[in-house]
Amino acid sequence: MTATYRNVIGWYLQRITGALLVVLLAAHFWVEHFMSQELRRGDLSYEAILGRIANPVWQFIDIAFLLVALYHGLNGLRNIVLDYSRIGRRAAQAITLVIVSAGAVWAWWGIEAFKKL
């Protein structure tokens, strides 16, 4: 795979994840802030939130939101660092490795949080 082809894929993925973030944010915001009867009545409790999070559909949406946001944010950070600095190929690879590693740990940590609910 050529470097140009990888750059094009990264460019498209950045735009696709940005659009997905808008959709997932709207779904998250709707469920968390507007769809809750308990919230409208003023008696939102931890148990009500646990019941909502226990639903596999909303778990999927929240985990997808986490993964898409992580990719979009960390890829954006990587692009900013590589675009606005004068570093060599090895340093760019090291920066990419650090960012990917941090993203993998962060994703694992976020997904594990759902298992403990």
GIBEL-V695771 format. One line per field, one symbol per residue. psi: psi as a letter, one per 30 degrees, with the letter a starting at -180 (. if undefined). A space follows every 50 residues. Layout:
psi = ???
//
This chain:
psi = kleeeeeeeeeeeeeeeeeeeeeeeeeeeeeffffjeeeefghkleeeee eeffkeefeeeeeeeeeeeeeeeeeeeeeeeeeglilleeeeeeeeeeee eeeeeeeeeeeeeefg.
//
